[in-house]
């Protein structure tokens, strides 16, 4: 009986203590009961009302989505040229310089080569000899017709004529290789320098030799790149390959030019994965605009527009918060006596139409999930405040 009386008295004391608890103590007890769960952002009822925070279910909408890609600006090898010395000699003059525009066929450099003089001498001597051999052949042919000489003399003259003709053709081919027109050569007009010209139009991107340098055959003199062929190579990972095809549009942006974009069109898709990137390269032709000076090798971001609208979960634009390169939406986790608790979920936005933004979540969304639709940045800021408080 005494034990029973003691238990009744103790229970009455506990109930009386709970009834006399102040509002601040209740809030602290409530917070202690809930807030230790990792990743939750807590807001009181007054904060929700004051900030005008609303939440609701996601919508499923068919929105023309974008595929976020990274890439680089490139000029492919077929639009580049290394201008080389095609013979040994002395670089007598360099007729261009770094970053200069050149047209195909423009003079790049001149090269002195003594062998060129010897080659022209051999060609002119053979040409004179060829004229004599033709005359001799015709003379022996006439004598044979009159039975005045042996047939072997005619055969010998014919063989020498053929040999001289072949030698002349070979010498002429060598002169043309050096850029010399053999038909215009004569003893009073002997070329002493080789003319090296631009094989493509473009900009000189590198100069390797100076005037007066002794060079060997094949030594690079300068490099030329055709910047009109500059395009953006975008990288598509394997899971998205089937979404990409020629003709799709893209918008390019650059870290050094915030707020400016360039339009581009996919014109080719590689058939082999790039081993260095472990991704597929797609090639886009850039439309001029925005007053940007583009550089080969520069990094770029891209939003590739997919052709067919895809039904995806969507929320108002104000429902998304961004921190660095990451994007989040805020899931309503629970409500306790007017206080609410939110959890941030990482997503990737796909496209926006009529104020609604489609997104792709990193993890599956609960079927009855509700998310912040307005005031997301206020909720996010409250979460940062709580983080700092916990650190202190």
Helices and strands as residue ranges (DSSP letters): H 2-19, H 23-34, E 40-43, H 45-51, E 54-56, E 59-63, E 66-74, G 77-79, E 80-84, E 89-94, E 101-102, E 107-112, H 114-145, H 151-177, G 182-184, E 193-197, E 202-207, E 214-215, E 220-225, G 227-229, E 231-236, G 238-243, E 249-254, E 257-269, E 280-286, E 299-305, E 310-316, G 317-319, E 321-323, E 326-336, E 339-353, E 356-361, E 371-374, H 376-391
